[in-house]
Amino acid sequence: SRYLTLRKHHPPEQDELWNLCKNLIVSFIPDAIYNALAITSAFKGSPHVDNHDTTFQHVIALGDFTGGYLCCESDDGGAQVLEVDLNCKFARI
């Protein structure tokens, strides 16, 4: 698996990738506000809290694969976990 994090203030060599992602995001959600992007390949995450998140996450999964679910808690206590199907879909969570 591969994982790349891009920040709003990124090195110039990452400008093209940042702008491609920005154009994709605003085509779905024109008012999206974000300061970082995570780009992954064949990534399997583990339960965690994103401490820097203060608003929505915008998520898309592209490619030829099965699965592609994002698991997230539906409430503060974690009593219910939702599986969000992201396979070739854009989500705002």
SVG drawing of the C-alpha trace seen along z (x, -y; Angstrom):
<svg xmlns="http://www.w3.org/2000/svg" viewBox="-25 -28 34 35">
<polyline fill="none" stroke="black" stroke-width="0.4" points="0.0,0.0 1.1,-3.6 0.1,-6.8 0.9,-10.4 -0.2,-13.4 -0.3,-16.8 -0.7,-20.0 -2.0,-23.3 1.5,-24.7 3.2,-22.0 6.5,-21.8 6.2,-23.2 6.8,-19.8 3.4,-18.8 1.5,-21.7 0.1,-19.6 -1.2,-16.9 -2.7,-19.4 -4.5,-21.2 -5.8,-18.0 -7.3,-17.0 -8.7,-20.5 -10.4,-20.5 -12.0,-17.1 -13.2,-18.1 -14.7,-21.4 -16.5,-19.7 -18.5,-17.8 -18.6,-20.3 -17.8,-23.9 -17.7,-25.2 -15.3,-22.6 -12.8,-23.8 -9.6,-21.8 -6.0,-22.2 -4.7,-18.7 -5.2,-15.7 -4.4,-12.0 -3.8,-10.0 -3.6,-6.3 -3.3,-3.1 -4.3,0.4 -4.6,-1.2 -6.2,0.6 -6.7,-1.7 -7.2,-0.9 -9.5,-2.6 -8.3,-6.0 -9.3,-9.6 -8.3,-12.3 -7.3,-14.9 -6.8,-17.7 -10.3,-17.3 -12.5,-20.2 -15.1,-19.9 -16.1,-17.5 -13.9,-14.9 -14.3,-14.6 -13.5,-11.0 -13.4,-9.3 -12.3,-5.8 -11.3,-5.1 -10.0,-2.0 -10.9,1.6 -11.3,3.3 -13.8,4.8 -14.8,3.4 -13.8,-0.2 -15.7,-0.8 -14.9,-3.5 -16.0,-2.7 -16.9,-5.6 -18.7,-6.0 -22.2,-7.4 -22.1,-9.0 -19.7,-10.3 -19.8,-7.1 -19.0,-4.8 -22.0,-2.6 -22.8,-2.3 -20.3,-2.0 -21.4,-2.8 -19.8,-1.3 -19.8,-3.9 -19.5,-2.3 -16.9,-4.5 -16.3,-2.3 -16.2,-4.8 -18.2,-7.3 -17.6,-10.7 -18.6,-11.2 -18.7,-14.1 -18.7,-12.8"/>
</svg>
